[in-house]
Amino acid sequence: MRRGSFTSKEDLVEKLRRFLAYFNETIAKPMTWTYTGRPANNAFSERPRTWRELRQTEKRWKQLALVGTYL
């Protein structure tokens, strides 16, 4: 739609229809659905931690280790 040149609403609709026909004939591929309607086993798993979060965790363990050596 950006930088499009349309003389009227009908012109816009016609160009969209031609694009959709072209896209469906040349680019679009059929999709095989695999969703069964049930959530996956890992659907509620935690997101992977970022490197900063991992680094903070490492620092905490080192601090805990230092405290343990002074006791």
C-alpha positions as CSV (number, residue, x, y, z in Angstrom):
1,M,0.0,0.0,0.0
2,R,2.9,2.3,0.7
3,R,3.9,4.4,-2.3
4,G,0.9,3.1,-4.2
5,S,-0.7,5.1,-6.9
6,F,-4.5,4.7,-7.0
7,T,-6.9,6.9,-8.9
8,S,-10.0,5.8,-7.0
9,K,-11.3,3.3,-4.5
10,E,-12.3,1.0,-7.4
11,D,-8.7,1.1,-8.7
12,L,-7.4,0.2,-5.3
13,V,-9.8,-2.7,-5.0
14,E,-8.9,-4.0,-8.5
15,K,-5.1,-3.8,-7.8
16,L,-5.6,-5.6,-4.5
17,R,-7.6,-8.4,-6.3
18,R,-4.9,-8.7,-9.0
19,F,-2.2,-8.9,-6.4
20,L,-4.0,-11.6,-4.4
21,A,-4.6,-13.7,-7.5
22,Y,-0.9,-13.4,-8.5
23,F,0.2,-14.2,-4.9
24,N,-2.1,-17.2,-4.6
25,E,-0.9,-18.6,-8.0
26,T,2.8,-18.1,-7.6
27,I,4.0,-17.6,-4.0
28,A,1.4,-19.1,-1.7
29,K,2.0,-22.7,-0.5
30,P,-0.6,-25.0,1.1
31,M,-0.2,-25.4,4.9
32,T,-0.4,-28.7,6.7
33,W,-2.1,-28.1,10.1
34,T,-0.7,-30.1,12.9
35,Y,-2.6,-28.6,15.8
36,T,-4.7,-31.2,17.6
37,G,-6.7,-28.9,19.8
38,R,-4.7,-29.9,22.9
39,P,-1.9,-27.9,24.5
40,A,1.6,-29.2,24.1
41,N,3.4,-30.7,27.1
42,N,5.8,-27.9,27.2
43,A,3.2,-25.1,26.5
44,F,3.8,-23.5,29.9
45,S,7.6,-23.8,30.1
46,E,9.7,-20.9,31.2
47,R,11.3,-18.7,28.6
48,P,15.1,-19.1,28.2
49,R,17.1,-16.8,30.4
50,T,19.1,-14.0,28.8
51,W,22.9,-13.9,29.2
52,R,22.6,-11.1,31.7
53,E,20.2,-13.2,33.8
54,L,22.5,-16.1,33.7
55,R,25.5,-14.0,34.6
56,Q,23.6,-12.6,37.7
57,T,22.8,-16.1,38.8
58,E,26.5,-17.1,38.5
59,K,27.5,-14.1,40.7
60,R,24.9,-15.1,43.3
61,W,26.4,-18.6,43.5
62,K,29.9,-17.2,43.8
63,Q,28.8,-14.9,46.7
64,L,27.1,-17.8,48.4
65,A,30.3,-19.9,48.0
66,L,32.4,-17.1,49.6
67,V,30.1,-16.8,52.5
68,G,30.3,-20.5,53.1
69,T,34.1,-20.5,53.2
70,Y,34.3,-17.9,55.9
71,L,32.1,-19.8,58.3
